[in-house]
Amino acid sequence: MKPPPFDYHAPRTLGEALDALAEAGGDGKVLAGGQSLIPLLNMRLAAPGQLIDINRVAALDTLVREPGGIRVGALARHSRVERSSGHPLLRQALRHVAHPAIRNRGTVVGSLAHADPAAELPAVLAVLGGWVEVASVSGTRTIPAASFFAGPLESALLPGELAVSAFFPSLPPRSGSAFAELARRHGDYALAGVAAVVELDASGAVTSARIGCLGVAATPLVLDLTPYLMASGAFADAVAYVRERAEPDGDIHASAGYRRHLLGLLAARTLSEAHATASSPGPSAHRITGGTTDE
């Protein structure tokens, strides 16, 4: 299969990339890792007239550890972020992204911009309360995760805008995270998946518990389960609430009912693991390890 014809641009600076995007308007697509875009082009499910390849824009190839979290540039590859970010939940989720060959090329920000509700990273950004920084010839703006994912394969990016980075907040002391998903084969899209975060106070009581669900709604589904986990032995109620809020579609891989059932099991597992991590003695599992500057 071959892609439809397009004009190819290879800018070397962010300014050149933004100029090319502005000229292209709604007819432009950005190429970074290409692990989602290239198959869409080859299957002719996308037909942009202008393709802007940002791989030569060195300023976007960044991974910066900051006091409040990790900032991932638009050209930071999955494998690099998994290996070097030091963010526990990012590491946990990135292990499930496709296969090593794809993680060596695909980009974190590109996955977010693709906005696939079955992908791991949108759920992680959403449950952490992170955000995406976008730029255009008119300036920059920050879009919180809650507003960034507009629908299946639809983000809040406007024509002429480029997602230049994403910020994944760190977690406070006495917190833990966990990630789990189930796919028919390793590397396939998950039938359902859950990213969980649990925070405790000094006495060990739950102060916050939330999950980000993938594969069961049109956008990442973030649920606050704090009231259920603050009450002793309330996991069953939390699972029932999760299943009630999920709106999965059935397909040839799994029925809607099975996905809903599976989501409850994964929610219970990840909440238990996150709680155990937050409760464990020793170095706090929330901490982003490593330095505070790009590697």
Backbone as CSV, one residue per row, in Angstrom:
resi,resn,N_x,N_y,N_z,CA_x,CA_y,CA_z,C_x,C_y,C_z
1,MET,0.840,-1.189,0.000,0.000,0.000,0.000,0.878,1.242,0.000
2,LYS,0.399,2.270,-0.635,1.137,3.521,-0.722,0.258,4.660,-0.241
3,PRO,0.887,5.676,0.361,0.088,6.814,0.825,-0.361,7.677,-0.343
4,PRO,-1.385,8.497,-0.138,-1.785,9.456,-1.169,-0.697,10.518,-1.330
5,PRO,-0.664,11.233,-2.421,0.379,12.251,-2.624,0.267,13.403,-1.637
6,PHE,1.416,13.956,-1.249,1.437,15.113,-0.344,2.727,15.883,-0.579
7,ASP,2.741,17.129,-0.173,3.955,17.940,-0.173,4.682,17.712,1.146
8,TYR,5.981,17.511,1.057,6.783,17.158,2.230,7.633,18.344,2.673
9,HIS,7.601,18.635,3.984,8.399,19.714,4.557,9.291,19.134,5.648
10,ALA,10.541,19.569,5.711,11.494,19.080,6.710,12.143,20.268,7.420
11,PRO,11.393,20.979,8.265,11.955,22.143,8.959,13.049,21.746,9.934
12,ARG,13.944,22.681,10.206,15.044,22.429,11.136,14.917,23.252,12.415
13,THR,13.973,24.171,12.459,13.735,24.951,13.669,12.246,24.934,13.972
14,LEU,11.910,25.254,15.214,10.503,25.296,15.601,9.762,26.371,14.811
15,GLY,10.417,27.508,14.591,9.792,28.571,13.819,9.440,28.131,12.408
16,GLU,10.362,27.422,11.773,10.084,26.927,10.416,8.930,25.922,10.431
17,ALA,8.882,25.079,11.454,7.796,24.099,11.547,6.452,24.800,11.724
18,LEU,6.416,25.826,12.557,5.163,26.537,12.791,4.729,27.319,11.555
19,ASP,5.701,27.864,10.827,5.364,28.560,9.577,4.746,27.586,8.570
20,ALA,5.339,26.396,8.463,4.812,25.400,7.530,3.416,24.958,7.937
21,LEU,3.183,24.802,9.233,1.860,24.417,9.715,0.842,25.516,9.445
22,ALA,1.254,26.765,9.638,0.340,27.879,9.388,-0.060,27.937,7.924
23,GLU,0.894,27.705,7.043,0.572,27.703,5.608,-0.342,26.541,5.244
24,ALA,-0.115,25.398,5.873,-0.914,24.212,5.552,-2.328,24.316,6.084
25,GLY,-2.490,24.986,7.233,-3.815,25.084,7.835,-4.357,23.711,8.187
26,GLY,-5.633,23.491,7.857,-6.254,22.207,8.155,-5.800,21.082,7.260
27,ASP,-4.955,21.381,6.265,-4.497,20.358,5.325,-3.134,19.792,5.714
28,GLY,-2.650,20.140,6.917,-1.321,19.699,7.331,-1.360,18.634,8.408
29,LYS,-0.385,17.739,8.376,-0.200,16.730,9.412,1.258,16.748,9.851
30,VAL,1.480,16.510,11.149,2.830,16.497,11.696,3.329,15.060,11.788
31,LEU,4.565,14.841,11.321,5.216,13.546,11.418,6.318,13.629,12.468
32,ALA,6.199,12.798,13.517,7.247,12.692,14.525,7.749,11.255,14.525
33,GLY,7.129,10.383,15.356,7.503,8.975,15.322,6.910,8.241,14.142
34,GLY,5.701,8.638,13.751,5.063,8.059,12.577,4.444,6.688,12.776
35,GLN,4.454,6.161,14.013,3.975,4.795,14.234,2.456,4.666,14.107
36,SER,1.750,5.772,14.228,0.301,5.784,13.989,-0.028,6.427,12.644
37,LEU,0.671,7.507,12.309,0.343,8.250,11.099,0.663,7.474,9.826
38,ILE,1.816,6.849,9.763,2.212,6.158,8.528,1.227,5.046,8.157
39,PRO,0.805,4.194,9.092,-0.219,3.206,8.717,-1.517,3.848,8.231
40,LEU,-1.927,4.951,8.851,-3.143,5.633,8.409,-2.988,6.154,6.981
41,LEU,-1.810,6.682,6.666,-1.553,7.168,5.311,-1.565,6.014,4.315
42,ASN,-0.884,4.930,4.680,-0.781,3.804,3.757,-2.125,3.130,3.507
43,MET,-2.994,3.151,4.512,-4.332,2.584,4.334,-5.321,3.609,3.772
44,ARG,-4.792,4.818,3.516,-5.591,5.918,2.963,-6.769,6.288,3.857
45,LEU,-6.541,6.155,5.159,-7.515,6.642,6.123,-7.247,8.098,6.487
46,ALA,-6.099,8.611,6.056,-5.752,10.024,6.192,-5.113,10.464,4.885
47,ALA,-5.431,11.672,4.473,-4.903,12.161,3.195,-4.554,13.639,3.293
48,PRO,-3.554,13.987,4.130,-3.151,15.394,4.227,-2.434,15.850,2.962
49,GLY,-2.643,17.089,2.606,-1.931,17.631,1.448,-0.523,18.058,1.778
50,GLN,-0.251,18.314,3.090,1.059,18.784,3.528,1.505,17.926,4.715
51,LEU,2.724,17.389,4.643,3.286,16.613,5.740,4.499,17.354,6.281
52,ILE,4.438,17.703,7.565,5.519,18.459,8.198,6.294,17.524,9.115
53,ASP,7.505,17.165,8.706,8.365,16.235,9.437,9.217,17.035,10.422
54,ILE,8.975,16.859,11.732,9.667,17.668,12.738,10.906,16.971,13.298
55,ASN,11.333,15.852,12.710,12.424,15.085,13.286,13.759,15.810,13.283
56,ARG,13.899,16.848,12.493,15.150,17.601,12.467,15.129,18.805,13.408
57,VAL,14.026,19.015,14.122,13.911,20.138,15.050,14.483,19.694,16.397
58,ALA,15.778,19.896,16.575,16.474,19.378,17.753,15.922,19.943,19.055
59,ALA,15.377,21.143,19.023,14.873,21.773,20.241,13.693,21.019,20.842
60,LEU,13.068,20.130,20.076,11.918,19.376,20.578,12.312,18.025,21.148
61,ASP,13.586,17.670,21.047,14.054,16.372,21.540,14.569,16.537,22.969
62,THR,13.647,16.698,23.906,14.015,17.004,25.287,13.270,16.096,26.259
63,LEU,13.893,15.904,27.406,13.288,15.194,28.531,13.824,15.865,29.784
64,VAL,13.012,16.684,30.424,13.484,17.537,31.516,12.770,17.162,32.810
65,ARG,13.548,16.840,33.826,12.995,16.574,35.151,12.926,17.875,35.928
66,GLU,11.735,18.205,36.378,11.521,19.439,37.118,11.029,19.100,38.520
67,PRO,11.077,20.047,39.448,10.632,19.745,40.812,9.204,19.204,40.878
68,GLY,8.345,19.661,39.985,6.953,19.229,40.043,6.590,18.082,39.138
69,GLY,7.539,17.571,38.362,7.193,16.484,37.450,8.208,16.350,36.330
70,ILE,7.762,15.769,35.229,8.634,15.521,34.081,8.028,16.160,32.843
71,ARG,8.843,16.932,32.120,8.395,17.571,30.883,9.002,16.807,29.704
72,VAL,8.138,16.318,28.843,8.551,15.470,27.729,8.390,16.237,26.427
73,GLY,9.470,16.432,25.694,9.414,17.137,24.425,8.802,16.294,23.321
74,ALA,8.421,16.966,22.236,7.663,16.305,21.170,8.428,15.211,20.453
75,LEU,9.756,15.186,20.563,10.535,14.155,19.877,11.140,13.125,20.825
76,ALA,10.767,13.157,22.096,11.261,12.151,23.044,10.569,10.819,22.773
77,ARG,11.350,9.794,22.488,10.807,8.482,22.131,10.330,7.731,23.370
78,HIS,9.379,6.818,23.142,8.851,6.012,24.241,9.970,5.343,25.030
79,SER,10.899,4.709,24.337,11.943,3.937,25.012,12.819,4.830,25.881
80,ARG,13.108,6.017,25.401,13.931,6.931,26.182,13.202,7.377,27.447
81,VAL,11.922,7.689,27.319,11.151,8.136,28.475,10.984,6.995,29.478
82,GLU,10.761,5.787,28.973,10.653,4.629,29.860,11.949,4.415,30.636
83,ARG,13.055,4.589,29.950,14.369,4.314,30.539,14.851,5.438,31.448
84,SER,14.537,6.694,31.116,15.235,7.810,31.742,14.360,8.803,32.485
85,SER,13.046,8.708,32.383,12.215,9.735,33.015,12.216,9.626,34.530
86,GLY,12.309,8.403,35.060,12.246,8.232,36.504,10.861,8.372,37.087
87,HIS,9.841,8.514,36.241,8.463,8.675,36.723,7.834,7.284,36.825
88,PRO,7.442,6.837,38.027,6.971,5.453,38.187,5.795,5.093,37.287
89,LEU,4.758,5.910,37.245,3.575,5.538,36.471,3.865,5.565,34.971
90,LEU,4.673,6.502,34.512,5.064,6.512,33.103,5.812,5.237,32.745
91,ARG,6.746,4.833,33.596,7.493,3.596,33.349,6.559,2.390,33.300
92,GLN,5.651,2.345,34.254,4.735,1.210,34.324,3.872,1.109,33.068
93,ALA,3.402,2.241,32.574,2.522,2.233,31.403,3.290,1.992,30.105
94,LEU,4.465,2.577,29.986,5.208,2.478,28.728,5.656,1.045,28.428
95,ARG,5.786,0.221,29.449,6.137,-1.188,29.212,5.071,-1.906,28.388
96,HIS,3.861,-1.372,28.396,2.749,-2.014,27.695,2.539,-1.461,26.288
97,VAL,3.264,-0.442,25.906,3.059,0.178,24.597,3.689,-0.694,23.514
98,ALA,2.857,-1.355,22.734,3.281,-2.090,21.537,4.497,-2.979,21.803
99,HIS,5.551,-2.820,20.978,6.743,-3.652,21.031,7.989,-2.762,21.054
100,PRO,9.161,-3.314,21.429,10.364,-2.481,21.512,10.674,-1.705,20.245
101,ALA,10.486,-2.303,19.078,10.800,-1.590,17.837,9.937,-0.343,17.680
102,ILE,8.680,-0.431,18.085,7.781,0.725,17.998,8.122,1.735,19.080
103,ARG,8.457,1.262,20.291,8.817,2.191,21.365,10.121,2.922,21.049
104,ASN,10.991,2.311,20.261,12.246,2.979,19.888,12.020,4.132,18.918
105,ARG,10.875,4.157,18.262,10.614,5.194,17.267,9.451,6.110,17.651
106,GLY,8.407,5.540,18.231,7.232,6.327,18.573,7.525,7.355,19.651
107,THR,6.746,8.418,19.679,6.953,9.505,20.632,5.794,9.602,21.605
108,VAL,6.100,10.023,22.824,5.080,10.184,23.865,4.067,11.250,23.466
109,VAL,4.557,12.414,23.052,3.648,13.511,22.695,2.840,13.157,21.453
110,GLY,3.460,12.441,20.512,2.720,12.011,19.333,1.565,11.099,19.688
111,SER,1.776,10.206,20.660,0.698,9.334,21.110,-0.427,10.144,21.732
112,LEU,-0.077,11.163,22.507,-1.111,12.020,23.099,-1.890,12.766,22.023
113,ALA,-1.186,13.320,21.043,-1.846,14.067,19.981,-2.731,13.172,19.127
114,HIS,-2.360,11.892,18.997,-3.176,10.943,18.236,-4.507,10.684,18.939
115,ALA,-4.514,10.802,20.270,-5.745,10.775,21.075,-6.555,9.499,20.901
116,ASP,-5.863,8.373,20.850,-6.568,7.097,20.765,-7.040,6.707,22.165
117,PRO,-8.344,6.533,22.384,-8.835,6.209,23.732,-8.400,4.833,24.221
118,ALA,-7.858,3.989,23.324,-7.359,2.680,23.725,-5.867,2.706,24.032
119,ALA,-5.221,3.860,23.905,-3.788,3.972,24.152,-3.515,4.223,25.630
120,GLU,-2.303,3.874,26.052,-1.946,3.968,27.461,-1.687,5.392,27.937
121,LEU,-0.947,6.173,27.146,-0.449,7.457,27.643,-1.527,8.514,27.858
122,PRO,-2.578,8.592,27.022,-3.642,9.544,27.355,-4.250,9.296,28.735
123,ALA,-4.438,8.025,29.112,-4.997,7.715,30.429,-4.041,8.126,31.539
124,VAL,-2.740,7.936,31.317,-1.745,8.319,32.322,-1.733,9.832,32.511
125,LEU,-1.689,10.581,31.420,-1.684,12.041,31.534,-2.950,12.524,32.231
126,ALA,-4.082,11.910,31.898,-5.355,12.344,32.465,-5.434,12.062,33.962
127,VAL,-5.016,10.871,34.398,-5.142,10.551,35.817,-4.160,11.356,36.667
128,LEU,-3.043,11.757,36.078,-2.072,12.587,36.798,-2.455,14.066,36.804
129,GLY,-3.428,14.446,35.983,-3.789,15.856,35.889,-2.734,16.673,35.169
130,GLY,-2.101,16.075,34.162,-1.061,16.774,33.409,-1.624,17.682,32.339
131,TRP,-0.742,18.162,31.480,-1.166,19.074,30.426,-0.236,19.000,29.231
132,VAL,-0.701,19.574,28.131,0.060,19.614,26.882,0.285,21.078,26.515
133,GLU,1.518,21.415,26.170,1.823,22.763,25.694,1.840,22.745,24.172
134,VAL,1.106,23.661,23.571,1.036,23.735,22.117,1.514,25.100,21.660
135,ALA,2.017,25.148,20.433,2.552,26.392,19.883,2.035,26.577,18.468
136,SER,1.937,27.833,18.071,1.590,28.213,16.709,2.280,29.530,16.418
137,VAL,2.115,30.055,15.219,2.728,31.340,14.892,2.129,32.460,15.733
138,SER,0.974,32.211,16.339,0.311,33.226,17.168,0.773,33.202,18.617
139,GLY,1.489,32.157,19.025,1.937,32.056,20.406,1.769,30.656,20.949
140,THR,1.791,30.537,22.267,1.672,29.232,22.919,0.468,29.229,23.851
141,ARG,-0.005,28.041,24.148,-1.053,27.875,25.155,-0.905,26.506,25.789
142,THR,-1.462,26.374,26.978,-1.408,25.126,27.728,-2.803,24.546,27.817
143,ILE,-2.929,23.260,27.479,-4.232,22.603,27.487,-4.201,21.486,28.525
144,PRO,-5.018,21.572,29.571,-5.048,20.483,30.549,-5.573,19.207,29.927
145,ALA,-5.138,18.082,30.475,-5.535,16.786,29.920,-7.050,16.636,29.868
146,ALA,-7.745,17.187,30.857,-9.199,17.052,30.903,-9.870,17.685,29.697
147,SER,-9.182,18.637,29.049,-9.742,19.316,27.880,-9.078,18.905,26.578
148,PHE,-7.932,18.222,26.680,-7.150,17.939,25.472,-7.773,16.846,24.619
149,PHE,-8.341,15.834,25.248,-8.892,14.699,24.505,-10.376,14.947,24.244
150,ALA,-10.693,15.212,22.975,-12.047,15.636,22.614,-12.925,14.479,22.159
151,GLY,-12.327,13.390,21.721,-13.082,12.246,21.219,-12.132,11.231,20.632
152,PRO,-12.647,10.127,20.098,-11.767,9.128,19.506,-10.921,9.723,18.380
153,LEU,-9.592,9.659,18.539,-8.640,10.199,17.560,-8.869,11.687,17.315
154,GLU,-9.338,12.386,18.327,-9.624,13.822,18.188,-9.107,14.564,19.417
155,SER,-8.192,15.498,19.173,-7.650,16.302,20.270,-8.114,17.746,20.129
156,ALA,-7.722,18.564,21.102,-8.091,19.977,21.092,-7.137,20.822,20.259
157,LEU,-6.176,20.209,19.590,-5.267,20.957,18.728,-6.036,21.617,17.586
158,LEU,-5.729,22.877,17.324,-6.351,23.613,16.232,-5.449,23.575,15.007
159,PRO,-5.992,23.815,13.821,-5.136,23.892,12.627,-4.011,24.903,12.838
160,GLY,-2.809,24.496,12.474,-1.649,25.373,12.646,-0.957,25.224,13.980
161,GLU,-1.493,24.399,14.884,-0.875,24.220,16.198,-0.055,22.930,16.244
162,LEU,1.029,22.998,17.011,1.920,21.861,17.202,2.038,21.576,18.694
163,ALA,1.820,20.334,19.103,2.053,19.935,20.492,3.557,19.833,20.703
164,VAL,4.125,20.734,21.501,5.585,20.795,21.652,6.082,20.046,22.883
165,SER,5.226,19.842,23.880,5.646,19.102,25.068,4.428,18.678,25.867
166,ALA,4.657,17.738,26.759,3.629,17.308,27.712,4.256,17.267,29.092
167,PHE,3.474,17.643,30.103,3.976,17.660,31.480,3.219,16.623,32.304
168,PHE,3.978,15.702,32.912,3.424,14.659,33.762,3.796,14.980,35.205
169,PRO,2.838,15.431,36.022,3.165,15.796,37.404,3.648,14.599,38.213
170,SER,4.539,14.880,39.148,4.939,13.855,40.105,3.857,13.735,41.175
171,LEU,3.977,12.703,41.982,3.019,12.472,43.055,3.621,12.879,44.394
172,PRO,2.781,13.239,45.353,3.299,13.663,46.658,3.838,12.490,47.455
173,PRO,4.506,12.767,48.575,4.960,11.677,49.448,3.778,10.813,49.899
174,ARG,4.096,9.595,50.277,3.077,8.637,50.738,2.047,8.362,49.647
175,SER,2.526,8.125,48.444,1.622,7.804,47.339,2.190,6.636,46.555
176,GLY,1.320,5.978,45.782,1.739,4.865,44.954,0.926,4.830,43.683
177,SER,1.475,4.163,42.678,0.789,4.059,41.397,0.904,2.639,40.882
178,ALA,0.016,2.298,39.959,0.056,0.978,39.332,-0.637,1.073,37.980
179,PHE,-0.250,0.176,37.080,-0.846,0.129,35.749,-1.046,-1.329,35.351
180,ALA,-2.208,-1.615,34.758,-2.463,-2.967,34.261,-3.415,-2.884,33.078
181,GLU,-3.243,-3.783,32.141,-4.151,-3.890,31.009,-4.180,-5.345,30.559
182,LEU,-5.198,-5.674,29.774,-5.277,-7.003,29.195,-5.506,-6.869,27.702
183,ALA,-4.651,-7.525,26.922,-4.771,-7.556,25.472,-4.781,-9.006,25.018
184,ARG,-5.298,-9.253,23.836,-5.334,-10.619,23.314,-3.926,-11.170,23.135
185,ARG,-3.002,-10.320,22.684,-1.594,-10.663,22.580,-0.794,-9.487,23.087
186,HIS,0.381,-9.758,23.637,1.226,-8.667,24.091,1.538,-7.733,22.923
187,GLY,1.342,-6.441,23.151,1.597,-5.460,22.109,0.353,-5.023,21.367
188,ASP,-0.719,-5.830,21.446,-1.981,-5.413,20.832,-2.615,-4.307,21.674
189,TYR,-3.577,-3.603,21.063,-4.354,-2.651,21.851,-5.092,-3.394,22.948
190,ALA,-5.180,-2.763,24.111,-5.798,-3.407,25.260,-7.315,-3.492,25.087
191,LEU,-7.872,-4.603,25.578,-9.330,-4.694,25.679,-9.833,-3.715,26.732
192,ALA,-9.038,-3.536,27.764,-9.302,-2.541,28.806,-8.011,-2.355,29.585
193,GLY,-7.869,-1.205,30.212,-6.679,-0.936,31.003,-6.952,0.118,32.051
194,VAL,-6.124,0.122,33.106,-6.324,1.045,34.229,-4.979,1.555,34.730
195,ALA,-4.888,2.871,34.916,-3.776,3.500,35.625,-4.330,4.025,36.945
196,ALA,-3.737,3.618,38.060,-4.270,3.973,39.378,-3.254,4.764,40.180
197,VAL,-3.760,5.701,40.974,-2.937,6.505,41.878,-3.637,6.552,43.232
198,VAL,-2.906,6.227,44.294,-3.443,6.284,45.654,-2.505,7.118,46.511
199,GLU,-3.072,8.037,47.301,-2.300,8.885,48.200,-2.785,8.682,49.628
200,LEU,-1.846,8.655,50.576,-2.141,8.424,51.982,-1.672,9.600,52.829
201,ASP,-2.267,9.741,54.021,-1.745,10.720,54.968,-0.738,10.039,55.889
202,ALA,-0.234,10.775,56.870,0.822,10.242,57.736,0.367,9.033,58.537
203,SER,-0.940,8.932,58.796,-1.459,7.802,59.564,-1.738,6.582,58.700
204,GLY,-1.619,6.727,57.383,-1.883,5.623,56.473,-3.289,5.606,55.920
205,ALA,-4.092,6.609,56.236,-5.455,6.678,55.708,-5.439,7.221,54.281
206,VAL,-6.335,6.731,53.459,-6.418,7.170,52.072,-6.957,8.602,52.009
207,THR,-6.212,9.479,51.342,-6.681,10.849,51.126,-7.115,11.090,49.684
208,SER,-6.646,10.253,48.769,-7.026,10.381,47.368,-6.821,9.041,46.673
209,ALA,-7.784,8.664,45.849,-7.669,7.451,45.043,-8.400,7.705,43.733
210,ARG,-7.685,7.551,42.628,-8.296,7.809,41.333,-7.694,6.863,40.298
211,ILE,-8.480,6.617,39.269,-8.001,5.755,38.193,-8.265,6.435,36.852
212,GLY,-7.401,6.132,35.886,-7.611,6.531,34.499,-7.823,5.270,33.682
213,CYS,-8.951,5.181,32.995,-9.319,3.963,32.275,-9.130,4.165,30.780
214,LEU,-8.669,3.131,30.101,-8.495,3.189,28.654,-9.273,2.056,28.004
215,GLY,-9.742,2.331,26.809,-10.437,1.320,26.035,-11.900,1.124,26.377
216,VAL,-12.468,1.981,27.234,-13.849,1.765,27.666,-14.727,3.009,27.504
217,ALA,-14.219,4.024,26.827,-14.984,5.248,26.600,-14.367,5.967,25.411
218,ALA,-15.013,7.047,24.964,-14.539,7.782,23.795,-13.265,8.570,24.083
219,THR,-13.022,8.859,25.343,-11.811,9.546,25.790,-11.341,8.846,27.066
220,PRO,-10.127,9.138,27.550,-9.710,8.539,28.815,-10.722,8.854,29.920
221,LEU,-11.117,7.829,30.649,-12.123,7.977,31.691,-11.427,8.048,33.042
222,VAL,-11.500,9.205,33.698,-10.884,9.397,35.011,-11.986,9.370,36.070
223,LEU,-11.797,8.502,37.067,-12.795,8.349,38.121,-12.145,8.571,39.479
224,ASP,-12.816,9.366,40.320,-12.369,9.611,41.685,-13.020,8.565,42.590
225,LEU,-12.203,7.700,43.158,-12.708,6.623,44.005,-12.385,6.844,45.472
226,THR,-11.998,8.068,45.810,-11.607,8.375,47.187,-12.675,8.009,48.204
227,PRO,-13.954,8.361,47.989,-14.963,8.028,49.009,-15.062,6.540,49.289
228,TYR,-14.806,5.708,48.281,-14.925,4.266,48.465,-13.742,3.696,49.228
229,LEU,-12.536,4.205,48.943,-11.355,3.657,49.605,-11.133,4.256,50.994
230,MET,-11.760,5.390,51.272,-11.659,5.944,52.620,-12.440,5.087,53.610
231,ALA,-13.458,4.380,53.097,-14.220,3.472,53.944,-13.554,2.095,53.906
232,SER,-13.394,1.480,55.038,-12.713,0.187,55.119,-13.478,-0.882,54.355
233,GLY,-12.734,-1.665,53.562,-13.331,-2.795,52.855,-14.327,-2.410,51.789
234,ALA,-14.138,-1.253,51.142,-15.122,-0.777,50.169,-14.707,-1.039,48.732
235,PHE,-13.782,-1.966,48.494,-13.342,-2.243,47.135,-14.493,-2.690,46.250
236,ALA,-15.391,-3.489,46.794,-16.512,-3.982,45.995,-17.370,-2.824,45.507
237,ASP,-17.600,-1.836,46.357,-18.387,-0.677,45.955,-17.655,0.139,44.894
238,ALA,-16.336,0.247,45.043,-15.544,0.983,44.055,-15.613,0.300,42.702
239,VAL,-15.487,-1.013,42.688,-15.549,-1.767,41.433,-16.915,-1.616,40.785
240,ALA,-17.977,-1.677,41.568,-19.323,-1.516,41.022,-19.485,-0.136,40.394
241,TYR,-18.932,0.888,41.040,-19.020,2.244,40.506,-18.251,2.362,39.190
242,VAL,-17.070,1.754,39.129,-16.260,1.795,37.908,-17.022,1.153,36.751
243,ARG,-17.594,0.012,36.987,-18.331,-0.671,35.928,-19.568,0.115,35.499
244,GLU,-20.170,0.793,36.442,-21.352,1.596,36.118,-21.006,2.781,35.213
245,ARG,-19.842,3.387,35.437,-19.458,4.585,34.678,-18.866,4.267,33.313
246,ALA,-18.358,3.067,33.117,-17.727,2.707,31.846,-18.775,2.600,30.735
247,GLU,-18.365,3.000,29.531,-19.249,2.924,28.367,-18.505,2.263,27.202
248,PRO,-18.092,1.012,27.379,-17.321,0.362,26.310,-18.202,-0.046,25.141
249,ASP,-17.570,-0.178,23.991,-18.238,-0.737,22.813,-17.823,-2.198,22.672
250,GLY,-18.720,-3.004,22.163,-18.369,-4.369,21.834,-17.849,-4.470,20.410
251,ASP,-16.980,-5.436,20.152,-16.464,-5.662,18.803,-16.116,-7.139,18.665
252,ILE,-15.379,-7.478,17.618,-15.063,-8.887,17.384,-14.102,-9.440,18.435
253,HIS,-13.439,-8.562,19.188,-12.465,-9.011,20.178,-13.093,-9.260,21.543
254,ALA,-14.096,-8.472,21.889,-14.722,-8.611,23.207,-16.052,-7.876,23.210
255,SER,-16.994,-8.423,23.951,-18.284,-7.755,24.095,-18.158,-6.583,25.058
256,ALA,-19.132,-5.687,25.026,-19.133,-4.560,25.954,-19.208,-5.057,27.396
257,GLY,-20.012,-6.091,27.621,-20.133,-6.626,28.964,-18.832,-7.205,29.490
258,TYR,-18.083,-7.891,28.617,-16.804,-8.456,29.055,-15.801,-7.353,29.362
259,ARG,-15.755,-6.316,28.539,-14.837,-5.202,28.804,-15.179,-4.533,30.135
260,ARG,-16.465,-4.374,30.403,-16.880,-3.756,31.660,-16.475,-4.632,32.856
261,HIS,-16.681,-5.935,32.718,-16.276,-6.862,33.776,-14.764,-6.812,33.990
262,LEU,-14.024,-6.829,32.895,-12.567,-6.798,32.968,-12.075,-5.510,33.617
263,LEU,-12.713,-4.396,33.287,-12.296,-3.113,33.861,-12.396,-3.139,35.380
264,GLY,-13.455,-3.732,35.902,-13.593,-3.812,37.356,-12.477,-4.615,37.987
265,LEU,-12.111,-5.734,37.378,-11.021,-6.551,37.902,-9.695,-5.790,37.887
266,LEU,-9.428,-5.088,36.788,-8.177,-4.330,36.680,-8.153,-3.162,37.654
267,ALA,-9.311,-2.539,37.874,-9.381,-1.437,38.838,-9.045,-1.938,40.241
268,ALA,-9.639,-3.066,40.637,-9.352,-3.608,41.962,-7.886,-3.963,42.103
269,ARG,-7.299,-4.574,41.062,-5.894,-4.976,41.129,-4.965,-3.774,41.246
270,THR,-5.165,-2.776,40.395,-4.247,-1.635,40.405,-4.418,-0.780,41.661
271,LEU,-5.640,-0.638,42.149,-5.838,0.117,43.389,-5.146,-0.579,44.555
272,SER,-5.244,-1.894,44.600,-4.583,-2.648,45.661,-3.069,-2.507,45.567
273,GLU,-2.522,-2.604,44.359,-1.074,-2.479,44.184,-0.592,-1.067,44.523
274,ALA,-1.341,-0.052,44.080,-0.955,1.330,44.365,-1.010,1.604,45.860
275,HIS,-2.032,1.073,46.523,-2.158,1.257,47.968,-1.005,0.577,48.697
276,ALA,-0.651,-0.622,48.264,0.457,-1.340,48.903,1.771,-0.587,48.736
277,THR,1.986,-0.016,47.543,3.209,0.750,47.298,3.259,1.989,48.174
278,ALA,2.124,2.684,48.279,2.075,3.893,49.104,2.297,3.565,50.580
279,SER,1.893,2.368,51.001,1.997,1.976,52.407,3.354,1.400,52.768
280,SER,4.142,1.017,51.761,5.391,0.312,52.043,6.425,1.249,52.634
281,PRO,7.236,0.756,53.566,8.310,1.583,54.120,9.444,1.734,53.130
282,GLY,10.379,2.584,53.448,11.530,2.778,52.569,11.340,3.990,51.688
283,PRO,12.183,4.138,50.653,12.112,5.300,49.767,10.730,5.439,49.159
284,SER,10.231,6.646,49.148,8.884,6.890,48.633,8.809,6.565,47.154
285,ALA,7.793,5.807,46.779,7.659,5.353,45.396,7.169,6.445,44.464
286,HIS,6.783,7.568,45.046,6.279,8.642,44.189,7.409,9.389,43.514
287,ARG,8.605,9.312,44.088,9.674,10.228,43.713,10.143,9.990,42.288
288,ILE,10.349,11.084,41.558,10.971,11.006,40.240,12.476,10.982,40.452
289,THR,13.102,9.880,40.056,14.516,9.718,40.296,15.344,10.405,39.231
290,GLY,16.601,10.654,39.547,17.501,11.263,38.565,17.657,12.755,38.803
291,GLY,18.349,13.393,37.880,18.630,14.823,37.999,17.457,15.682,37.603
292,THR,17.708,16.969,37.484,16.639,17.911,37.174,16.826,18.555,35.811
293,THR,17.780,18.074,35.033,17.974,18.627,33.694,17.939,17.510,32.683
294,ASP,17.853,17.913,31.432,17.807,16.927,30.351,19.073,16.093,30.365
295,GLU,18.911,14.800,29.995,20.061,13.882,30.039,21.075,14.214,28.963
